[in-house]
Amino acid sequence: MKIKYILGIDLAKLSFFYRLDDASGKRIASGSWQNNPQDVIQFIEHLKTLLEGSLEQLHAGMESTGRCEAHLFPALQEAGARVSIINPAQIKFFAISLNRRGKNDPMDAATIARFVRERQPRATVPLTITQRRLKEIVAEIDHLVAERVRVTARLSEVGPACQEVASSLKRQKKFIDKQIAALETDILTLVQADQELAKEFKLLNSIPGVANRTASRILAQLSGKDFQSARQMAAYAGLTPRENTSGTSLKGKTRLSKQGNSKLRQALYLPALAFWHHCNEVKPWADAIALRNHSKKSALGAVMRKLMHVIFGVLKHHKPFNPACVSSPVCNA
């Protein structure tokens, strides 16, 4: 159905500001609402009143915030609207291209609405209940791991100087370890109960260096994404090269763009090291890059990108990792 209306939404934790335009960019309505389930329902009814009962000709856009869109996103989709969750970096640089000098909620909502009208981003695929649960569990594990690092660092600072504090920190660390183990068991239970998720989990486990925790983190970050190529998936992770040359005066080094999902890159770091050293088909190639560039760091970046291509290949073709396909563009495309 043809899109006739554009909705730009600037989200915050407790509230959101919206701007409703027609297809030409003319403002129809704008305002602020509270970001909670009850007010979101009233907001949807308000939109239906403005648009004569139907939201099927509405394309709404909002920045990805992680949690702030939890109420509004599904409500708009259930009402029939096309909804796009947009990378905040895209909105930021789009606003710069418009020479916007100020920043407030109405201006941000207007910028998002214009971005949706001009760029026509893809509609975001809603997550299943299982996918949402997996993302929440993985996020909590990451939080607990960070807390364990903090407690361990504090424990090394205290040492034997104060036994009371050291004992308290040891108890905290032990409790955190139990919580992480329990959540990882919950993930396995969740995976076994979902046939499609269990299949993807097993496919990822077939890759050298990818164990249960990495597989769960990868699937959590890829949930709801529909990549058409391995390059798209690598770009989403920020693992595509960024060239830095211009004319004859600027000849900088080519580096990873890192303009993508940082959590996905973090999930691939240690597995990429294992993939490098334990996959015989990858090791000579990665060693040659390290020798040529005099940098193990650049070689590791290349291995992470290679691993991302392999992940795309096994998930797309629904086949376990095949070492013979590591260098084949057909298997990884």
Summary of the structure (lengths in Angstrom):
residues: 333
radius of gyration: 23.4
end to end distance: 32.2
largest distance: 71.6
contacts: 991
relative contact order: 0.08
helix: 59%
strand: 13%
